[in-house]
Amino acid sequence: MKNSPKGLQYIALLSAFVLHACILVSRDVIAAPTYESEFRTLWLAHNGLEFPASESGLEDCKSANYQPCLDVVKRVQAAKKQLLAVSSQQGLSATLAAIHKYCLPDAENDAMAVCEGAISGLYFYASTNEDREIIDTVKAADKHLAQKLFARHYEWLYNRKLISEWQALVEQTALSEAKKDLVKERLSSKAVEKFGLMLVD
């Protein structure tokens, strides 16, 4: 049967189908963006010398037409636009992947910029389903990841939906009592004034 014309035709068609499927999968893998450059840029919202520290600082930049400040804000806005140009699932997946890859205990310099930028980027994913995916991912990861997430007062803490679950996770994380209280307070309240990525909404 396999040497008959029909058998050979079937094998040829099957082989062509498998090859085509492999090519499509390869293209998806190769083309899947990691957004590392965008995360480095988001990092500037907390570490860029010219990025305004608050909403009032941004207004001062605008009123004075202070170009270095306005330029870095535009860069962060462009990075945000690039991240949000894809589906929220693709964007969140890339964000969590970057956090897993770069938020390591011994991360330094460039890796820390990508890590902290990606953590800040969690701010863009605040629906209940997105928050569920984030917290489940953190719970399943090494304990050091939660420590990295809570190390600084990122804006993403202010727009969580699963607040009680996050607060419970804070209690289980190796942090000082003062730090735990501070993070839990951030989770249960609203920012007094906009900062970080809140300024490029």
Residue pairs with C-beta under 8 A, 6 or more apart in sequence:
1 7
2 8
2 11
32 94
33 86
33 94
34 94
34 97
34 98
35 82
35 83
35 91
35 94
35 95
35 98
36 98
36 114
37 79
38 79
38 80
38 82
38 83
38 117
38 121
39 79
39 95
39 98
39 113
39 114
39 115
39 117
39 118
39 121
40 110
40 113
40 114
40 117
41 75
41 76
41 78
41 79
41 117
42 76
42 79
42 80
42 117
42 118
42 120
42 121
42 197
43 113
43 114
43 116
43 117
43 120
44 51
44 72
44 75
44 76
45 51
45 76
45 120
45 196
45 197
45 199
45 200
46 116
46 120
46 152
46 154
46 196
47 113
47 116
48 72
48 76
50 68
50 69
50 71
50 72
51 69
51 72
51 73
51 76
52 58
52 60
52 61
52 69
52 73
52 199
53 195
54 193
54 194
54 195
54 199
55 193
55 194
55 195
55 198
55 199
56 193
58 69
58 73
58 199
60 66
61 69
61 70
61 73
62 70
73 199
73 200
76 197
76 200
77 200
80 124
80 197
80 200
83 91
83 94
83 95
83 121
83 124
84 91
84 124
86 94
88 125
88 127
88 130
91 124
91 125
92 125
92 130
92 133
92 134
95 118
95 121
95 122
95 124
95 125
96 118
96 133
96 134
96 137
98 114
98 115
98 117
98 118
99 115
99 118
99 119
99 145
99 148
99 149
100 137
100 141
100 145
101 114
102 111
102 112
102 114
102 115
102 118
103 115
103 118
103 119
103 144
103 145
103 148
103 149
104 111
104 115
104 144
105 144
107 115
115 148
116 152
119 148
119 149
119 152
119 154
119 156
120 154
120 155
120 156
120 196
120 197
121 156
121 197
122 134
122 154
122 156
123 154
123 155
123 156
123 159
123 196
123 197
123 198
124 197
125 131
125 134
126 156
126 159
126 160
126 161
127 161
128 161
128 162
131 160
131 161
131 162
132 162
135 162
135 165
135 166
135 169
138 145
138 146
138 149
138 169
139 169
143 173
143 174
146 169
146 172
146 173
147 173
147 174
147 175
150 170
150 173
150 175
150 179
150 183
153 182
153 183
153 186
154 196
155 191
155 195
155 196
155 197
155 198
157 166
157 183
157 186
157 187
158 186
158 187
158 189
158 190
158 191
158 198
160 166
160 187
163 187
163 188
166 187
167 184
167 187
167 188
170 180
170 183
170 184
170 187
171 180
173 180
175 183
191 198
194 201
